[in-house]
Amino acid sequence: MSINKFPPKPRHDPNDGPVYLYGLHTVRAALDNPRRSKRELLVTPNALMRLKETGPIGKVPIKETTPKELDRLLGGEAVHQGVALEVDPVSRFGLEDISPLNLVVVLDQVTDPHNVGAILRTACAFGADAVITTARYAPRETGVMAKSASGALDLVPLIEVRNLGDALEKLKERGLLVLGFDSEATEPLRPRTDNRPMAVVMGSEGKGLREKTRGLCDEMVRLDMPGPIKSLNVSNAAAIALFAATAGRNS
């Protein structure tokens, strides 16, 4: 008897249709987010018990399921831990909705949902007030993004802007230093010892920052790396950038 080695394809298209969040940490963060609209919780008995140990479920409808059913729904590569939550996309914010703004991460056409999710997680860990993405050339919310963010999608405000240049100008008007990162920048990043509010701007996975975005940055810096590889995945670069840029600040 032959064995199908390919993982099952998801029943829904993650880029068009319902949004399913999965994994215990991700679903718990979504359940705890009062702004999040929850439609249905698909959960195994064991996962439901584990969820209840971490907090209330709320009024969301519950449907008991099996790991195999979740595999068929989400695809065999989804690490769902026995739970999936059908939701509406998280509420997006405008710049005027967030105050104060002391630390912001700005993504210039970063399109990979794994990277955006990982950057959200890092931004949350460093206490960022928001993450800004472009309306075009940015991923829609998916379970992949939410899983990579490990709950941060429901903890850090996500701001979607149509014109990144206008958004950077508004950040400057609010007193933020706009710090752009590029591997070809002449100046290396040095830890900052002041407490001036800051926007850390990261470019796309392949092209980096666009020329117009570079021109609007107050400073352009590079990450100095002594090893033979001089470039990093954008989510790794964002983590290093946030640490180096904030390490000298007073708490």
WOPEKA-V196507 format. One record per residue. N is the residue number from 1. RES is the residue in three letters. D_CENTER is the distance of its C-alpha to the mean C-alpha in Angstrom with 1 decimal. Layout:
BEGIN
n->(N & N)
res->(RES & RES)
d_center->(D_CENTER & D_CENTER)
END
This chain:
BEGIN
n->(1 & 2 & 3 & 4 & 5 & 6 & 7 & 8 & 9 & 10 & 11 & 12 & 13 & 14 & 15 & 16 & 17 & 18 & 19 & 20 & 21 & 22 & 23 & 24 & 25 & 26 & 27 & 28 & 29 & 30 & 31 & 32 & 33 & 34 & 35 & 36 & 37 & 38 & 39 & 40 & 41 & 42 & 43 & 44 & 45 & 46 & 47 & 48 & 49 & 50 & 51 & 52 & 53 & 54 & 55 & 56 & 57 & 58 & 59 & 60 & 61 & 62 & 63 & 64 & 65 & 66 & 67 & 68 & 69 & 70 & 71 & 72 & 73 & 74 & 75 & 76 & 77 & 78 & 79 & 80 & 81 & 82 & 83 & 84 & 85 & 86 & 87 & 88 & 89 & 90 & 91 & 92 & 93 & 94 & 95 & 96 & 97 & 98 & 99 & 100 & 101 & 102 & 103 & 104 & 105 & 106 & 107 & 108 & 109 & 110 & 111 & 112 & 113 & 114 & 115 & 116 & 117 & 118 & 119 & 120 & 121 & 122 & 123 & 124 & 125 & 126 & 127 & 128 & 129 & 130 & 131 & 132 & 133 & 134 & 135 & 136 & 137 & 138 & 139 & 140 & 141 & 142 & 143 & 144 & 145 & 146 & 147 & 148 & 149 & 150 & 151 & 152 & 153 & 154 & 155 & 156 & 157 & 158 & 159 & 160 & 161 & 162 & 163 & 164 & 165 & 166 & 167 & 168 & 169 & 170 & 171 & 172 & 173 & 174 & 175 & 176 & 177 & 178 & 179 & 180 & 181 & 182 & 183 & 184 & 185 & 186 & 187 & 188 & 189 & 190 & 191 & 192 & 193 & 194 & 195 & 196 & 197 & 198 & 199 & 200 & 201 & 202 & 203 & 204 & 205 & 206 & 207 & 208 & 209 & 210 & 211 & 212 & 213 & 214 & 215 & 216 & 217 & 218 & 219 & 220 & 221 & 222 & 223 & 224 & 225 & 226 & 227 & 228 & 229 & 230 & 231 & 232 & 233 & 234 & 235 & 236 & 237 & 238 & 239 & 240 & 241 & 242 & 243 & 244 & 245 & 246 & 247 & 248 & 249 & 250 & 251)
res->(MET & SER & ILE & ASN & LYS & PHE & PRO & PRO & LYS & PRO & ARG & HIS & ASP & PRO & ASN & ASP & GLY & PRO & VAL & TYR & LEU & TYR & GLY & LEU & HIS & THR & VAL & ARG & ALA & ALA & LEU & ASP & ASN & PRO & ARG & ARG & SER & LYS & ARG & GLU & LEU & LEU & VAL & THR & PRO & ASN & ALA & LEU & MET & ARG & LEU & LYS & GLU & THR & GLY & PRO & ILE & GLY & LYS & VAL & PRO & ILE & LYS & GLU & THR & THR & PRO & LYS & GLU & LEU & ASP & ARG & LEU & LEU & GLY & GLY & GLU & ALA & VAL & HIS & GLN & GLY & VAL & ALA & LEU & GLU & VAL & ASP & PRO & VAL & SER & ARG & PHE & GLY & LEU & GLU & ASP & ILE & SER & PRO & LEU & ASN & LEU & VAL & VAL & VAL & LEU & ASP & GLN & VAL & THR & ASP & PRO & HIS & ASN & VAL & GLY & ALA & ILE & LEU & ARG & THR & ALA & CYS & ALA & PHE & GLY & ALA & ASP & ALA & VAL & ILE & THR & THR & ALA & ARG & TYR & ALA & PRO & ARG & GLU & THR & GLY & VAL & MET & ALA & LYS & SER & ALA & SER & GLY & ALA & LEU & ASP & LEU & VAL & PRO & LEU & ILE & GLU & VAL & ARG & ASN & LEU & GLY & ASP & ALA & LEU & GLU & LYS & LEU & LYS & GLU & ARG & GLY & LEU & LEU & VAL & LEU & GLY & PHE & ASP & SER & GLU & ALA & THR & GLU & PRO & LEU & ARG & PRO & ARG & THR & ASP & ASN & ARG & PRO & MET & ALA & VAL & VAL & MET & GLY & SER & GLU & GLY & LYS & GLY & LEU & ARG & GLU & LYS & THR & ARG & GLY & LEU & CYS & ASP & GLU & MET & VAL & ARG & LEU & ASP & MET & PRO & GLY & PRO & ILE & LYS & SER & LEU & ASN & VAL & SER & ASN & ALA & ALA & ALA & ILE & ALA & LEU & PHE & ALA & ALA & THR & ALA & GLY & ARG & ASN & SER)
d_center->(43.1 & 40.1 & 36.6 & 33.6 & 31.2 & 28.5 & 25.7 & 26.2 & 24.4 & 22.4 & 24.5 & 21.9 & 20.2 & 16.4 & 16.3 & 19.1 & 19.9 & 18.8 & 15.3 & 15.7 & 13.4 & 15.0 & 15.5 & 17.1 & 14.4 & 11.9 & 15.0 & 16.3 & 13.5 & 13.9 & 17.6 & 17.5 & 15.7 & 18.8 & 17.0 & 15.9 & 18.6 & 19.5 & 21.9 & 22.9 & 22.3 & 23.4 & 24.3 & 26.9 & 29.4 & 28.2 & 24.5 & 25.7 & 27.7 & 24.9 & 22.7 & 25.7 & 26.1 & 22.8 & 23.5 & 24.8 & 23.9 & 25.0 & 26.6 & 24.4 & 26.8 & 26.8 & 27.9 & 29.1 & 28.2 & 28.4 & 26.2 & 27.9 & 27.2 & 23.5 & 23.7 & 25.5 & 23.1 & 19.8 & 21.2 & 22.6 & 19.6 & 17.4 & 17.6 & 18.1 & 20.4 & 22.6 & 20.4 & 18.6 & 17.9 & 18.5 & 16.8 & 16.6 & 13.2 & 11.7 & 13.6 & 12.6 & 14.2 & 16.4 & 17.0 & 20.2 & 18.6 & 17.1 & 19.7 & 20.1 & 17.7 & 18.2 & 15.1 & 12.5 & 10.1 & 11.1 & 10.1 & 13.4 & 13.1 & 10.5 & 11.0 & 10.1 & 7.7 & 8.0 & 7.2 & 4.1 & 3.1 & 5.5 & 5.0 & 3.1 & 6.0 & 8.2 & 8.0 & 9.0 & 11.6 & 13.0 & 13.4 & 11.6 & 12.7 & 10.1 & 7.6 & 9.8 & 9.7 & 13.0 & 14.4 & 15.8 & 14.6 & 11.0 & 10.0 & 10.8 & 9.2 & 10.6 & 11.3 & 10.2 & 6.5 & 7.2 & 9.4 & 7.4 & 5.2 & 8.9 & 9.2 & 6.7 & 5.9 & 9.6 & 10.0 & 8.3 & 9.7 & 8.0 & 11.0 & 12.2 & 15.3 & 18.1 & 19.5 & 17.5 & 20.8 & 21.8 & 18.5 & 19.3 & 22.8 & 21.9 & 20.0 & 23.1 & 25.3 & 23.5 & 24.4 & 21.2 & 21.8 & 19.8 & 19.3 & 18.6 & 18.2 & 20.4 & 22.2 & 25.4 & 25.4 & 28.7 & 27.6 & 25.8 & 23.2 & 25.1 & 24.0 & 24.5 & 26.9 & 26.7 & 24.5 & 23.9 & 20.7 & 18.4 & 15.8 & 14.4 & 14.2 & 13.0 & 14.4 & 14.0 & 14.6 & 18.3 & 19.6 & 17.9 & 18.3 & 20.6 & 24.0 & 23.7 & 20.5 & 22.3 & 25.2 & 23.4 & 22.1 & 24.5 & 24.2 & 23.1 & 22.8 & 22.3 & 21.3 & 24.7 & 24.8 & 28.3 & 27.8 & 28.7 & 25.2 & 24.1 & 20.7 & 17.4 & 14.4 & 12.0 & 9.5 & 12.8 & 14.1 & 11.4 & 12.2 & 15.8 & 15.7 & 14.3 & 16.9 & 19.7 & 19.2 & 19.3 & 21.7 & 24.8 & 23.9 & 25.8 & 24.1)
END
